[in-house]
Amino acid sequence: MNWKIFWSTFLLGTFKFLFSGIPGAKLGVPFWQVTIASSIGAIFSAFIFFFASEKLMAYQQKRKALKVSKGIQKPKRNFTWKKKFLVKIKRTFGILGITCLAPLLLSIPLGSIVCAKFYGANKFTYPLIALWICVNSFLLNLLWYGLL
């Protein structure tokens, strides 16, 4: 086992999950090692950001309210195309769609925060995130090993 590749894949999996399998595929590291390393890195990052998201969102709201009250920042419009897209995914696919697509398409930290915002009270949300991370890691690494 090459520990440098393992840790680089682990660290890439924490933030750039979509591309975490490329170094291992290019260097000929066994498929299962890269899949496990990227999955563990992504699950680790999702754990931290999912359970810290409540504090992060409260801090962000306080900070924004302070800026608006001081006149530094104007209140922004509430509905952007990103928010509309996420609400459309939530309404169309529900908890399975958000837990599968948000960490994959946005990033692990941002996707975990979005999942916590929409479904933080549901006790199955984090286990679903972890499950979909493992499935997505397997499928993405199949893709990278097939292409490279």
C-alpha atoms as one frame of an Amber mdcrd trajectory, in Angstrom:
protein
   0.000   0.000   0.000   1.371   3.382  -1.029   0.627   5.751   1.850   1.354
   8.925  -0.107  -1.313   8.040  -2.658  -3.679   6.950   0.116  -3.397  10.275
   1.959  -3.560  12.362  -1.201  -6.709  10.500  -2.265  -8.110  10.860   1.257
  -7.496  14.634   1.241  -8.893  15.039  -2.269 -11.944  13.079  -1.178 -12.622
  15.524   1.639 -13.205  18.481  -0.703 -12.881  17.537  -4.381 -14.635  14.186
  -4.237 -15.520  14.119  -7.917 -11.844  14.058  -8.925 -10.339  12.111  -6.026
  -9.794   8.899  -8.008  -7.729  10.427 -10.817  -4.277  10.301  -9.142  -4.696
   6.659  -8.182  -5.946   5.697 -11.636  -3.058   7.477 -13.360  -0.431   5.933
 -11.088  -1.809   2.399 -11.271  -2.809   2.051  -7.617  -5.267  -0.809  -7.053
  -8.902   0.157  -7.544 -10.073  -0.903  -4.094  -7.416   1.194  -2.302  -8.427
   4.362  -4.122 -12.126   3.667  -3.596 -11.691   3.091   0.136  -9.425   6.138
   0.593 -11.736   8.516  -1.260 -14.798   7.136   0.547 -13.214   7.497   3.977
 -12.068  11.048   3.201 -15.489  12.094   1.947 -17.335  10.473   4.869 -14.955
  12.165   7.317 -15.555  15.580   5.758 -19.324  14.998   5.531 -19.404  14.049
   9.213 -17.660  17.242  10.275 -19.700  19.580   8.097 -23.057  17.839   8.603
 -22.895  18.017  12.383 -21.284  21.478  12.488 -23.726  22.953   9.976 -26.191
  24.176  12.583 -23.523  26.349  14.182 -22.219  27.477  10.783 -25.681  28.529
   9.589 -26.427  30.400  12.845 -23.077  32.210  12.619 -23.697  33.153   8.986
 -27.183  34.526   9.750 -25.845  36.588  12.656 -23.029  37.943  10.527 -25.366
  38.866   7.668 -27.857  40.556  10.008 -25.047  42.595  11.559 -23.824  43.771
   8.160 -27.335  44.704   7.051 -28.035  46.593  10.291 -24.795  48.581   9.955
 -25.577  49.410   6.343 -22.486  47.640   5.006 -24.470  45.161   2.953 -27.844
  45.421   1.287 -30.299  42.602   1.822 -29.942  40.202  -1.093 -32.810  38.682
  -2.983 -33.878  35.394  -1.550 -34.308  33.264  -4.644 -31.317  32.610  -6.862
 -31.078  29.984  -9.573 -28.991  27.746  -7.275 -31.599  27.823  -4.542 -34.377
  27.157  -7.042 -32.400  24.206  -8.449 -31.898  22.704  -4.977 -35.572  23.134
  -4.093 -36.541  21.499  -7.396 -34.297  18.509  -6.610 -35.778  18.341  -3.106
 -39.338  18.339  -4.398 -38.652  15.920  -7.245 -36.375  13.348  -5.602 -36.761
  13.998  -1.879 -34.233  12.935   0.700 -32.627  10.329  -1.579 -31.979  12.879
  -4.328 -30.532  15.502  -2.021 -28.295  13.058  -0.144 -27.047  11.551  -3.416
 -26.621  14.595  -5.634 -25.786  17.496  -3.313 -22.424  16.175  -2.020 -21.511
  14.968  -5.502 -22.428  18.047  -7.542 -21.708  20.848  -5.078 -18.835  19.500
  -2.945 -18.735  17.395   0.162 -18.743  20.305   2.662 -21.385  22.382   0.889
 -23.505  19.348  -0.006 -23.458  18.144   3.604 -24.576  21.566   4.806 -27.407
  21.612   2.242 -28.516  18.129   3.326 -28.450  19.213   6.971 -30.445  22.340
   6.160 -33.195  20.432   4.355 -33.245  17.151   6.287 -31.148  17.695   9.431
 -33.935  16.533  11.744 -34.288  13.184   9.965 -32.177  10.513  11.685 -31.492
   8.717   8.383 -29.932  11.700   6.613 -26.290  11.197   7.584 -26.330   7.399
   7.057 -27.819   8.023   3.595 -25.074  10.542   2.836 -22.438   7.981   3.859
 -24.100   5.254   1.786 -24.340   7.435  -1.322 -20.731   8.549  -0.889 -19.612
   4.905  -0.984 -21.779   4.155  -4.039 -20.632   7.300  -5.839 -16.992   6.589
  -5.005 -17.271   3.101  -6.477 -18.970   4.376  -9.648 -16.659   7.356 -10.108
 -13.564   5.221  -9.664 -14.930   2.742 -12.209 -15.257   5.686 -14.567 -11.756
   7.036 -13.884 -10.119   3.615 -14.162 -12.008   2.987 -17.390 -11.006   6.300
 -18.935  -7.399   6.487 -17.781
